[in-house]
């Protein structure tokens, strides 16, 4: 590991190809995960079957969200 990288955050996005449907982040300090964040985002449009199968995210998970 680079000695300068002791504290960093890794982000991950899941999308429909056009809109974000999930945001995730990990805070890492000295090679240990110290915090996690994950939230779904309602894209306000139908998610096609390919995206749902690929991500494991269905529209029913997203409908009650802003």
N, C-alpha and C positions, 0 to 999 in steps of 0.2 A: 504494500500500500504506500502511496505517496505520503511522505511525512507531513505534508502541508494539509492533507485531507483528513482531519480528525472529526469534523463536524459538518454534515451536509444533509440535504433533503432530496429525496428521489420522488418524482411525480409520475403518475400514469393516468392516461385518459382513455376512455372507451368512447367511440363515436359511432354514429350511423353512417359515417362517411362525409356528412355535412354538419351534423350537430353533436355536441358533447352529451353523453348519457350517463357517464360516471367519471368522478374525479377521485383519485387516490394519491396518498402521499405517505412516505416513511421518513422519519427523522432518524438519522444514524449518527452515533457518536462512538468513536473508537471501535468500529466494526460491530456495534451492538445497536439494535433497533430500540430507540427510547420513546418513540411516539408514533402512532398510526392515525390516519384520517381516511375516511371513505364516505362518499355520498353519491346518491343517484341524482340525476337532473332530468326533469321532464322535457323532452325535445318538442313537445306540442305538435307532434306528427306521428303517424304510424311507423313502427319499426318493422322492417321486412323480415321474413323468416330466416334469411341468410345471416343477418346481423344478430338476431335473437339466438340462433344456434351457435354462432361463433363466440359471442360474449357471455351467453347464459343469462342474459338480461331480457325479460319480457316486458311488454307494455303494462302489464298488471302491476309490476314493481314500480313503474314510473308515474302512473296516472294520478296518485294522490299528492304528488310533489309539485313544488312551484317550478 
